[in-house]
Amino acid sequence: MSDEHGPMWSSAYGHPFVQTPNMDRLALQGTTFDAAYCNAPLCVPSRLSFMTGRYVSNCRGWDNATPLPSDTPTWPYALRSASYDVVLSGKMHLVGNDNLHGFREQLAYDPHGGGSRDNDTARRLGLASGGQHPIYLWRDGMPPADAPWASIGEARAGRGPMIDADDAIEESALAYLREPARQEQPFALCVGFVAPHFPFIVPEPYFSMYYPEFGDLPSNPPGHLDNLPAAADRLRRMFGFDGNSEEDIRCARAAYYGLITYLDDKIGKLLDALEETGLAQNTVVIHTSDHGESLGEHGLWRKMNFYEQSARVPLQIAWPGHIEGGQRIAGATSLVDVTATILDAGGAELDHVAAMQLDGDSLLPLMQGDPGEWKDEAFSEHLAHGTDRARAMIRRGRWKLCYSHGTPPDIELYDLESDPGEFDNLAGHTEHRAIRAELVARVMEIWSDPDRLTEEIVASQQSRKMIREVLGDSPIF
């Protein structure tokens, strides 16, 4: 599982110069999904949704300071109940006192996990004292930043804590795969890399692969940034995504490309280890990410929006003898479907799967040539900072609808076949009234009562803020 990884910036997804030979290798070995989405374009909510197989509004994983209750069933618990050894190496960004949630062991340090005491790293990552994520109150609105986002200007060749962490995560994962015990008991190893998440600092030779020759600029048409939808404009002002020089932007984008190739090399080493140990023919390999990276497109960086760069994720699944290699699937899917697929492939007990109340569906039939009537749908939510109201996205077929709850609601509608860059909002066009109504109705079906959902989120923000003020640096959340 990579982090902040937009799939469009990789050769496996057709990029002309970002080199990902090991993602290409996975594409030949298995199935690559061209329209896979996270269920929340933010780290912790996305990962809690992935762990539970439930939408964010159903697992109550609102924001980056939300802990998951320890009695919540997760896919690691379900596979352990089916006699798997289930371990984590690196990042899953589980905040609070329970940093495992079913994993038997954490093999390597999670630099984004709850309870970090490295305050210098915490400051760079935007965390509060003691490694805690700040709790934002929607009632405070979205005040504008007083300076441009610093990570763009800091891009360079070099090493930092995140690179050191990823190297240690790789080392621990490879050691685990090479242990003799892997030949004796079924296992599920989740390797959580930080790359290509900012800071945009990457060691050589990866930086010089792309800078300066391939340091490009975002593809925003003239006048687009002056006419952004309200949600994007608020986000842009809140985080200071304006005021950086073109050269800094070129450098940051090139460093991000280097981080992707750096990450891809680590994927290759894991695949090599499976082959060297004789495990490759009997192991399911899944590569995905928690969300994307906006990288200056639409004037945005980081995530917290529903544009393709932020909400789409890579998804590749290989299983020799069970999934034919070289397949591409265009239909929409999301990480809750990946959770259901893990349980299906692992043979988890049906009553344990039922107890999880999954919102996703297994992708195995689709990959094995028996898709039935695949839903071709992905649902994503943003209920954290970077917004001051509940937001949702629904992707179905060629259409993507973005809904911001309010009176009246803000609605965006894009035809991704005719407008893949999402520059033309069709929500107000009479001829698209039917598809708009259909997709809004689907959002309401999932949410049931958006006003009550909003009340619950606001109450959670306020109660957690009060508790933190009392407990101070305690890593409860």
Number of C-alpha atoms within 10 A of each C-alpha: 21 25 24 28 30 26 27 18 23 23 18 23 19 12 13 10 13 22 22 23 17 21 25 19 16 23 22 17 20 23 24 28 22 20 24 29 32 32 33 38 31 28 23 26 33 30 27 31 29 27 25 26 30 26 27 25 22 16 17 21 25 28 25 26 26 23 24 25 14 14 8 14 19 24 25 26 21 25 25 20 14 16 14 19 19 21 22 25 26 28 25 29 22 27 26 20 16 16 20 17 21 23 21 15 14 18 19 21 17 24 24 24 20 25 22 19 15 12 15 13 17 19 14 12 16 12 20 14 19 19 27 29 23 17 21 21 18 20 11 8 15 18 11 13 14 10 14 16 18 14 17 25 16 15 23 22 19 14 12 14 13 22 21 11 20 26 17 18 24 22 17 19 24 19 11 16 19 16 11 10 12 15 13 8 11 17 19 21 18 20 25 24 27 26 27 29 20 23 23 26 27 29 17 14 12 21 25 17 18 22 20 14 10 17 19 17 18 16 11 14 10 7 8 13 16 9 11 16 16 13 22 21 17 18 24 22 20 21 21 18 21 16 9 15 11 13 15 18 20 23 27 28 24 29 32 31 28 29 26 28 27 23 24 21 17 19 23 17 16 19 18 14 17 19 12 12 14 13 16 17 11 13 15 18 19 20 18 21 27 32 33 35 30 24 21 21 18 24 21 26 24 21 23 28 29 28 24 24 28 29 30 29 31 29 24 23 24 25 19 15 9 14 20 16 20 15 18 15 14 13 19 22 29 27 33 28 22 24 24 26 21 22 21 17 14 20 13 21 14 11 9 18 20 9 12 17 13 18 18 20 20 17 21 20 14 16 22 12 10 11 12 8 7 14 13 15 18 24 26 25 29 27 27 28 21 23 21 23 19 20 26 23 27 23 25 19 17 15 16 24 26 26 21 21 17 12 6 7 10 15 22 21 24 23 19 17 11 10 12 13 18 18 17 15 16 18 19 12 10 9 10 13 12 10 16 24 12 11 21 18 13 14 21 12 11 14 16 12 10 17 12 11 16 17 10 14 21 19 13 17 20 16 10 16 18 11 13 18 10 10 11 12 16 18 22 19 25
